[in-house]
Every structure is written in structure tokens, then in C-alpha cells.
């Protein structure tokens, strides 16, 4: 099974969220210095995805039956996290999208979430213009700590010179 949806999300404050419809997580408390640098934050039934732009960003969400086997080297940044979706309704939204958030019907389960980040260096210094895009892949999987599989090592917001290092970096 592969299900896919294309979205255009207002990534206000350089972020968007994947969360269980019934999540009561305090989204203001999931970001810290480390999660901001990794561009991924987690809380109960929520994953926050950092973006290079503080504006509308294209996001593809794909549901798979198993972990994807994809070459990571073509991406600027790749992160993974766990997400519990007990309600069977996954919200994909920016911080100011509530209550009009996109809701996707999925099987109630625990999931692994992999986020692929591309064209991060295309973002202008104003943080609004750019050609960055994000692909989110979910598959059933047990809870594990968040990781950055390809890690950019310089700040991205407005940066034109992000470097990357390869290798799995555990939190």
C-alpha cells in the first residue's frame, strides 16, 4: 500500500506539525536548541518539523507498509521520529492552521516518521522566498528516539551555505 497526498502548508514560525487529532501536547514546549538544530521536535502524539522558510511550503505525505529503502544522499537533511496516532486522524498543519488543519484518515497505530528536506539552500535571506520542499513518509513502527540521518551543520534560516555530514546521529 502506498497512499500519497500533496499539501501546501503555511509553515509559520519555520515549522509545521504532524499530530494525532486528539493530541494535547503543548507545542510551545517541544522545541529546544537541539531540536531546532535537528529541525525535528517530538512530544506526546506530535512531531514538529522545522522548515527553512517562514511561509507556505510544499509537503508530500506518503503512507507505506514498511520502512522505505531510499538513497538518502540526494536530500539536504533527513530526520526520523516516532508518532502515536491512536485516533486514526492525522493532522498535518502549520501553527496557525487550527481548526482548518488537513486531516488524514490512517490506521490507528504507532508510526515511524521520516522527513526528507530538499533545496534548503534556495531560501532567500528574507526567509520567505525559496524552492525548498519536504517529503514526509510514515510506516508502522515501534517508538524510538528522534534521529538526524543527514545533518546540516550550519543554521538554515536564510543560510546560503549549509553543509552536511553523513551518518546516523542519535539524540
C-alpha positions, 0 to 999 in steps of 0.5 A, a space after each residue: 500500500 502506498 497512499 500519497 497526498 500533496 499539501 501546501 502548508 503555511 509553515 509559520 514560525 519555520 515549522 509545521 506539525 504532524 499530530 494525532 487529532 486528539 493530541 494535547 501536547 503543548 507545542 510551545 514546549 517541544 522545541 529546544 536548541 537541539 531540536 531546532 538544530 535537528 529541525 525535528 521536535 517530538 512530544 506526546 502524539 506530535 512531531 514538529 518539523 522545522 522548515 527553512 522558510 517562514 511561509 507556505 511550503 510544499 509537503 508530500 505525505 506518503 503512507 507505506 507498509 514498511 520502512 522505505 529503502 531510499 538513497 538518502 544522499 540526494 536530500 539536504 537533511 533527513 530526520 526520523 521520529 516516532 508518532 502515536 496516532 491512536 485516533 486514526 486522524 492525522 493532522 498535518 498543519 502549520 501553527 496557525 492552521 487550527 481548526 482548518 488543519 488537513 486531516 488524514 484518515 490512517 490506521 490507528 497505530 504507532 508510526 515511524 516518521 521520516 522527513 526528507 528536506 530538499 533545496 534548503 539552500 534556495 531560501 532567500 535571506 528574507 526567509 520567505 522566498 525559496 524552492 525548498 520542499 519536504 517529503 514526509 513518509 510514515 510506516 508502522 513502527 515501534 517508538 524510538 528516539 528522534 534521529 538526524 540521518 543527514 545533518 546540516 551543520 550550519 543554521 538554515 534560516 536564510 543560510 546560503 551555505 549549509 553543509 552536511 555530514 553523513 551518518 546516523 546521529 542519535 539524540 
